[in-house]
Amino acid sequence: MPQRIYCSNCTHELYVGLELESPLEAIHKHGGLCPNCRKKLAFNIESIKITPVEMESE
């Protein structure tokens, strides 16, 4: 199942992929700032939102 990590401010995708990546890794890859809105990125366990993704039928 794909994983997506978004900026909480502008919803820019910080990571999309099949391999699991921690939010801290995504933050580090972008130098601590969202590349789209320049918001300072932070990881707060209470703000995690996990939702199922509907798979397209073949």
NORFENGI-V180339 format. One record per residue. N is the residue number from 1. RES is the residue in one letter. NEAR is the number of other C-alpha atoms within 12 Angstrom. Layout:
N|RES|NEAR / N|RES|NEAR
This chain:
1|M|13 / 2|P|17 / 3|Q|22 / 4|R|26 / 5|I|31 / 6|Y|29 / 7|C|29 / 8|S|24 / 9|N|18 / 10|C|18 / 11|T|17 / 12|H|21 / 13|E|22 / 14|L|32 / 15|Y|27 / 16|V|18 / 17|G|15 / 18|L|11 / 19|E|11 / 20|L|16 / 21|E|19 / 22|S|21 / 23|P|29 / 24|L|21 / 25|E|18 / 26|A|28 / 27|I|27 / 28|H|20 / 29|K|17 / 30|H|24 / 31|G|17 / 32|G|21 / 33|L|25 / 34|C|27 / 35|P|24 / 36|N|18 / 37|C|19 / 38|R|17 / 39|K|20 / 40|K|19 / 41|L|30 / 42|A|24 / 43|F|21 / 44|N|13 / 45|I|11 / 46|E|8 / 47|S|13 / 48|I|16 / 49|K|14 / 50|I|13 / 51|T|11 / 52|P|10 / 53|V|10 / 54|E|8 / 55|M|8 / 56|E|5 / 57|S|4 / 58|E|3
